[in-house]
Amino acid sequence: MQKPEPTVARWLFFCATFVFFIAVVGAITRLTESGLSIVQWQPIMGVIPPLNHAAWLHEFKLYKTSPQYRDYNAGMSLAAFKHIFFWEWFHRLIDRLLGFIYAVPLLWFWKRGKISSELKKPLLGILVLGGMQGLLGWYMVKSGLVHRPSVSHYRLAAHFMLAVLIYCCFIRAGCLFGAAREAGSETLSRLRNLARLAVGAVAVTMTWGAFTAGLRAGLLYDDSFPYMGQHLWPGEMFFHKPWWINFFNNPAAVQFTHRAMAVTTFSILLILVAWGIKLKPPPRLKRVLAGIAIMAFVQVGLGVSILLTHVNIIVAVSHQAGALTILALLMFLLHNIPYTEGVKNHAST
């Protein structure tokens, strides 16, 4: 069992916060159509941006060979290019910085014996996931540099959800190195399976949110809610064959699916909160449950606002940040729900 190490816990929570920041910058990069502005992947030299006019002209010349410039941005000025270049460059820079922020302290704490043997492999696993994330990011960008002027929504979702997985791993690890569970949290033992379901529901909803963003499906049916045209579902719901492919590739059906999942997840979260409050948890966990309820309402409001504001960038970024906030609260809640029933059953056998 890992003994509490507050310094290690603070470092891991800082890493989780940094992933949160990276996700926000990633959302801005996507919403400003900046992700395809850098058409080369240079893991080391890419840290340095163009430093003179000639270097900027070279980068701009490379961008002009991309489908995005040809189909959408032909005639773009150098000043406009610098704007979209900044967001992609900054996003890649802070991705690399996270690797440094994580790897160096990990080595330090490891050498000082602050990490128990059972947690060494999981923490190394997070480092591996970070490396995979960099490769997946470039794999995503490549999909928009050959024939199509946008990235694959499948690769976008994979890139985003791997970041979410790393985020959750940091939070979980931080909790393990932090203080012991809240006193009196045993009352919530029956809530564990529902809390797990809530985490899964949020993750699936976020995946379809990434599909929605990648297909620009949020720009459809943006004049009313909950209706999509004259009905609760789009008229072109099953335009493609076979029928099930619509839930992945048909923008209107993908938006409908995201809406349906959001409503389902909202209901699960409210049930979780109501049941949790009924079980009379300790004050701190009661506040966590209240936070989940508040964020559930805020998240639904932001989701509807994205449509009605025609995907306003501030609202859209806030919506993504809200989903990550709910996940963090759920992860903290799960950490504080002991396996009381499991321990009893084991003892009886």
C-alpha positions in Angstrom: 0.0 0.0 0.0 1.3 3.4 -1.0 1.7 5.6 2.1 0.6 9.3 1.8 3.1 11.5 0.0 1.6 15.0 -0.2 4.4 16.4 -2.4 4.0 13.6 -4.9 0.2 14.0 -4.8 0.4 17.8 -5.5 2.8 17.1 -8.5 0.3 14.6 -10.0 -2.6 16.9 -9.5 -0.6 19.7 -11.2 0.0 17.3 -14.1 -3.8 16.7 -14.3 -4.4 20.4 -14.3 -1.8 20.9 -17.0 -3.6 18.2 -19.1 -6.9 20.2 -18.5 -5.1 23.3 -19.8 -3.8 21.4 -22.9 -7.3 20.2 -23.7 -8.6 23.7 -23.5 -5.9 25.0 -25.9 -6.6 22.0 -28.1 -10.2 23.0 -28.3 -9.2 26.5 -29.3 -6.8 25.1 -31.9 -9.7 23.0 -33.4 -12.3 25.7 -33.3 -10.0 28.3 -34.9 -9.2 25.7 -37.7 -5.5 26.0 -36.7 -4.6 22.3 -36.4 -3.4 21.9 -40.0 -1.3 25.0 -40.1 2.0 23.1 -39.4 2.4 20.4 -42.0 5.6 18.9 -40.6 6.3 17.0 -37.4 9.6 17.9 -35.9 9.6 16.6 -32.2 12.8 18.5 -31.3 13.3 21.4 -33.7 9.5 22.1 -33.8 9.8 23.8 -30.4 11.4 26.8 -32.1 8.9 28.9 -34.1 9.9 31.0 -37.2 12.2 33.7 -36.0 12.5 35.9 -39.1 10.5 36.9 -42.1 12.2 34.4 -44.4 11.4 31.6 -42.0 7.8 32.7 -41.9 7.6 32.7 -45.6 9.0 29.2 -45.7 6.4 27.9 -43.3 3.6 29.7 -45.2 4.9 28.1 -48.5 4.6 24.6 -46.9 1.1 25.4 -45.7 0.0 26.4 -49.2 0.6 22.8 -50.3 -2.1 21.6 -47.9 -5.7 20.8 -48.9 -7.0 23.2 -46.2 -5.3 26.2 -47.9 -6.3 25.0 -51.4 -10.0 24.4 -50.5 -10.7 27.0 -47.7 -7.9 29.5 -47.2 -6.6 30.3 -50.7 -5.4 34.0 -50.7 -4.9 34.0 -46.9 -2.5 36.7 -45.7 0.7 36.0 -43.9 -0.7 37.8 -40.8 -3.7 35.5 -40.8 -1.4 32.5 -41.2 0.6 33.6 -38.2 -2.5 33.5 -36.1 -3.5 29.9 -36.8 0.2 28.9 -36.7 0.5 30.2 -33.2 -2.3 28.0 -31.8 -1.0 24.8 -33.3 2.6 25.6 -32.3 1.6 26.5 -28.8 -0.5 23.3 -28.5 2.4 21.2 -29.5 4.8 23.1 -27.3 2.8 22.6 -24.1 2.3 18.9 -25.0 6.1 18.5 -25.0 6.4 20.6 -21.8 4.0 18.2 -20.0 6.4 15.3 -20.8 9.2 17.3 -19.1 7.0 18.2 -16.2 6.1 14.6 -15.6 9.3 12.7 -16.5 11.8 14.7 -14.5 9.9 14.7 -11.1 9.0 11.0 -11.7 12.7 10.1 -11.8 13.4 12.3 -8.8 10.7 10.8 -6.6 11.6 7.3 -7.8 15.2 7.7 -6.8 14.2 9.1 -3.4 12.0 6.1 -2.6 8.7 8.0 -2.6 7.0 5.6 -5.0 5.9 2.1 -3.8 6.7 -0.9 -5.9 3.1 -1.5 -6.9 2.7 2.0 -8.4 6.0 2.2 -10.3 4.6 0.3 -13.4 1.3 2.4 -13.5 3.3 5.6 -13.4 5.6 4.4 -16.1 2.5 3.5 -18.0 1.3 7.1 -17.9 4.7 8.1 -19.4 4.1 5.6 -22.3 0.6 6.9 -22.8 2.1 10.4 -23.1 4.4 9.3 -25.9 1.6 7.5 -27.7 -0.4 10.7 -27.5 2.2 12.7 -29.3 2.3 10.0 -32.1 -1.5 9.9 -32.3 -1.6 13.7 -32.5 0.6 13.6 -35.6 -1.3 10.7 -37.0 -4.5 12.8 -36.6 -2.9 15.8 -38.4 -1.7 13.7 -41.3 -5.2 12.7 -42.1 -5.9 16.3 -43.2 -2.7 16.8 -45.2 -3.3 14.4 -48.1 -6.7 14.7 -49.8 -9.1 16.1 -47.3 -9.0 19.6 -45.8 -9.9 18.4 -42.3 -8.7 15.7 -39.9 -10.5 12.4 -39.5 -13.1 12.6 -36.8 -12.2 9.1 -35.7 -8.5 10.2 -35.1 -9.7 13.4 -33.5 -11.8 11.5 -31.0 -9.0 9.0 -30.3 -6.5 11.8 -29.7 -8.9 13.6 -27.4 -10.0 10.5 -25.4 -6.4 9.4 -24.9 -5.8 12.8 -23.3 -8.9 12.2 -21.2 -7.5 8.8 -20.1 -4.2 10.4 -19.1 -6.1 13.1 -17.2 -8.0 10.5 -15.3 -4.8 8.5 -14.6 -3.2 11.6 -13.1 -6.2 12.2 -10.9 -6.4 8.6 -9.7 -2.7 8.5 -9.0 -2.8 11.8 -7.1 -5.6 10.5 -4.9 -3.6 7.3 -4.1 -0.6 9.5 -3.0 -2.9 11.9 -1.1 -4.6 11.7 2.2 -6.7 8.7 3.3 -10.3 8.4 2.3 -12.8 10.7 4.0 -14.0 9.4 7.4 -17.5 8.1 7.1 -17.3 7.4 3.4 -18.3 3.8 4.0 -21.9 4.9 3.8 -21.4 5.3 0.0 -20.2 1.8 -0.7 -23.4 0.9 -2.5 -22.8 3.8 -4.9 -19.6 2.4 -6.5 -21.2 0.7 -9.5 -23.4 3.6 -10.3 -20.4 6.0 -10.0 -18.5 3.7 -12.4 -21.5 3.8 -14.8 -21.5 7.6 -14.6 -17.8 7.8 -15.5 -18.4 5.5 -18.5 -21.4 7.5 -19.6 -19.5 10.8 -19.5 -16.6 9.2 -21.4 -18.9 7.9 -24.2 -20.8 11.2 -24.4 -17.4 13.0 -24.7 -16.4 10.6 -27.5 -19.5 11.5 -29.5 -18.9 15.1 -28.7 -15.5 14.7 -30.4 -17.3 13.1 -33.4 -19.7 16.1 -33.5 -16.8 18.5 -33.5 -14.8 16.6 -36.1 -17.7 16.5 -38.5 -18.8 20.1 -37.7 -22.1 18.6 -36.8 -22.8 21.3 -34.3 -23.5 23.7 -37.1 -26.6 21.7 -38.1 -30.0 22.2 -36.5 -28.8 25.1 -34.5 -32.0 27.1 -34.4 -33.9 25.2 -31.7 -33.7 22.6 -29.0 -34.7 19.9 -28.3 -36.2 19.7 -31.9 -34.2 19.0 -35.0 -36.3 20.6 -37.6 -39.9 19.4 -37.1 -39.0 16.4 -35.0 -36.9 15.3 -32.1 -34.6 13.5 -34.6 -33.2 14.6 -37.9 -35.0 13.6 -41.1 -31.8 12.3 -42.6 -31.2 10.1 -39.6 -30.7 6.9 -41.7 -29.4 8.4 -44.9 -26.4 6.0 -45.2 -26.4 2.2 -45.6 -25.9 0.1 -43.5 -28.1 1.9 -41.0 -25.7 1.7 -38.1 -23.0 3.6 -39.9 -25.1 6.8 -39.5 -24.3 7.0 -35.8 -20.6 7.4 -36.7 -20.5 9.1 -40.1 -23.7 11.0 -40.6 -23.3 14.5 -39.1 -27.0 14.9 -38.3 -27.2 11.4 -36.7 -24.0 12.0 -34.8 -25.4 15.2 -33.3 -28.6 13.5 -32.4 -26.6 10.6 -30.8 -24.6 13.1 -28.8 -27.8 14.8 -27.6 -29.4 11.5 -26.6 -26.2 10.4 -24.7 -26.0 13.8 -23.0 -29.6 13.6 -21.7 -28.9 10.0 -20.5 -25.7 11.0 -18.8 -27.4 13.9 -17.2 -30.1 11.6 -15.8 -27.5 9.2 -14.5 -25.6 12.0 -12.7 -28.7 13.3 -11.0 -29.6 9.8 -9.8 -26.1 9.3 -8.5 -26.3 12.6 -6.6 -29.8 12.0 -5.2 -28.8 8.5 -4.0 -25.5 9.7 -2.6 -27.1 12.5 -0.6 -29.7 10.0 0.7 -26.9 7.9 2.1 -25.7 10.8 4.3 -22.1 11.1 3.2 -19.5 13.1 5.2 -19.6 16.9 4.5 -16.7 17.0 2.0 -18.2 14.3 -0.2 -21.6 15.9 0.1 -20.0 19.0 -1.5 -18.5 16.9 -4.2 -22.0 15.4 -5.0 -23.4 18.9 -5.0 -20.7 20.0 -7.4 -21.5 17.1 -9.7 -25.2 18.2 -9.8 -24.3 21.8 -10.4 -21.9 20.9 -13.2 -24.4 18.6 -14.8 -26.9 21.5 -15.2 -24.2 23.9 -16.3 -23.0 21.3 -18.9 -26.4 20.8 -20.4 -26.9 24.6 -20.6 -23.5 25.0 -22.3 -24.4 22.2 -24.8 -27.6 23.9 -25.8 -25.9 27.3 -25.9 -23.3 25.9 -28.4 -26.1 25.2 -30.8 -28.0 28.4 -30.3 -24.8 30.6 -30.6 -23.7 28.8 -33.8 -20.7 27.2 -32.0 -19.4 30.3 -30.2 -15.8 29.5 -29.4 -16.0 30.6 -25.7 -19.1 28.5 -25.1 -17.6 25.5 -26.9 -14.4 25.6 -25.0 -16.3 26.0 -21.7 -18.4 22.9 -22.7 -15.3 20.8 -23.1 -13.8 22.2 -19.8 -17.1 21.4 -18.1 -17.0 17.7 -19.1 -13.4 17.4 -17.8 -14.5 19.0 -14.5 -17.3 16.5 -14.1 -14.9 13.7 -14.7 -12.5 15.0 -12.0 -15.3 15.2 -9.5 -16.4 11.6 -10.3 -12.8 10.3 -10.0 -12.5 11.9 -6.6 -15.8 10.5 -5.5 -14.9 7.0 -6.7 -11.6 7.2 -4.8 -13.5 7.9 -1.6 -16.0 5.0 -2.0 -14.5 2.0 -0.2 -15.0 -1.7 -1.3 -16.9 -2.3 2.0 -19.2 -4.9 0.6 -16.3 -6.7 -1.1 -14.4 -6.8 2.1 -17.3 -8.2 4.0 -17.9 -11.0 1.4 -14.2 -11.9 1.5 -14.2 -12.1 5.3 -17.2 -14.3 5.3 -15.5 -16.8 3.0 
